[in-house]
Amino acid sequence: MSTDTNSSVEGYEHYYVPEQSAFPILASIGLFALIFGLATFLNELQAEMTGAGRYIAIAGFVMLSATLFSWFRQTIIENMSGMNSVQLKRSYVWGMGWFIFSEVMFFAAFFGALYYVRNLAGPWLGGEGEKGQYMELAKMWAASGYEYSWPPLTTPDEAVNGAKAAFQGAGVGNSMYPSDAHNGLALWLPMWNTILLLSSSVTVHIAHIGLKEGNRAKFKGWLFATVVLAIAFLFLQVAEYYEAYVHLGLTLESGIYGTTFFMLTGFHGFHVFLGMTMLLIMFLRATKGHFSHDDCFGFEAASWYWHFVDVVWVCLFFFVYII
């Protein structure tokens, strides 16, 4: 009887079958309604008509959010009750690892698009090489017709001067530009956002150290600082978008660079929002006494994701704003 029991426990640790649950199908339905509603809503905007697209999207978002909240709540309760086995916890680690890998591939596709546009399609359309088709088009990062191209600091000096003049005419001055503005230098908003995200990687790591040391005050304090830095990043990105749309003429309709720029930075901003939400939830859990030095994968998974978001921004800052 003892042997059978040990065999059963060992089998449980090595092969886990989750309990039947309606959460996966409910989450799938909510996600489908959200995407379908958004696509319908965008088509309605393009056709200048009103319809049910926005309401379907809202209903899908509410359903998805409620399902995920209930699902994670149940998972937390099970873990706090000691119901999770070693094998199940290992599956969480692998699941988060593969999720981050899929995010890496997601951003790799957009960075690949940026490379293709910048190094192949742009020169071809601008008349460089044997495949040049439109000799009258200049090699610039904007739709034709603008007085300057974007980003202004990667264009000739006259384009930089034109962008500065636009800022000064709007009463902004040239504070957006470093004093030694020249090719290869970035605007100060993305630069400060880089500093904020790199600092947040340090603060979340210190919070992790505090948790491992059993210092809960250190853990909660530095985790809260990370959330504040994430919120500051989002505010600065909104300010950057405002400057781009209002003063620089960079919109989703301003040529292929505009769409690529906003796809990369916009999706990254969305990931920052998700990471900030995850860390905020971890902070709220910490205030309730959750996590210990040997049982804290929920926080560790959120910190992994946050470090990934930071690395993506460093790559984005280098490839989009500097070179």
ABEGO torsion letter per residue (X at the ends): XAAAAAAAAAAAAABBBBBBBAAAAAAAAAAAAAAAAAAAAAAAAAAGBBBAAAAAAAAAAAAAAAAAAAAAAAAAAAAAAGABBAAAAAAAAAAAAAAAAAAAAAAAAAAAAAAAAAAAAAAAAAGBEAABABAABBBBBBBBGBABBOBAAABBAAAAAAAAAAAAAAGAEAAABBAABBBGBBBAAAAAAAAAAAAAAAAAAAAAAAAAAGBAAAAAAAAAAAAAAAAAAAAAAAAAAAAAAAAAGBBAABEAAAAAAAAAAAAAAAAAAAAAAAAAAAAAAAAAGBEBAABAAAAAAAAAAAAAAAAAAAAAAAAAAAX
